Amino acid sequence: MINDAKMLARFLDSLKDSFVFVDTDHVIRYLNKVALERHGEKLEGTSVFDCHNEKSNEMIREIFAKMSDGLEEELITDNEKHRIYMRAVRDEKGTLIGYYERYERPN
């Protein structure tokens, strides 16, 4: 089990895609190495709504509401370049504590 913050950060930094964790107040709390290179440290601690357009923000709000009711994941982008899913993160009791985008790329 990974219960060390540094080990977890190393694991997330090994991912080839951006990983950004957002809490239930929609505040960006963590960016892995790829996300930091792409977006910069300035995003940590800011609202996820500040870096998306209104259409995307509405989609985030709608999916978040579904996640609050139990949804685990929803496809948000599907094109020839990649698929992106918004994925719920829950604590050991099943309470929603945040979300992130999960990427799939074709081979």
Secondary structure, 3 states (H helix, E strand, C coil): CCCCHHHHHHHHHCCCCCCEEEECCCEEEEECHHHHHHHCHHHCCCEHHHHCCHHHHHHHHHHHHHHHCCCCEEEEEECCCCEEEEEEEECCCCCEEEEEEEEECCC
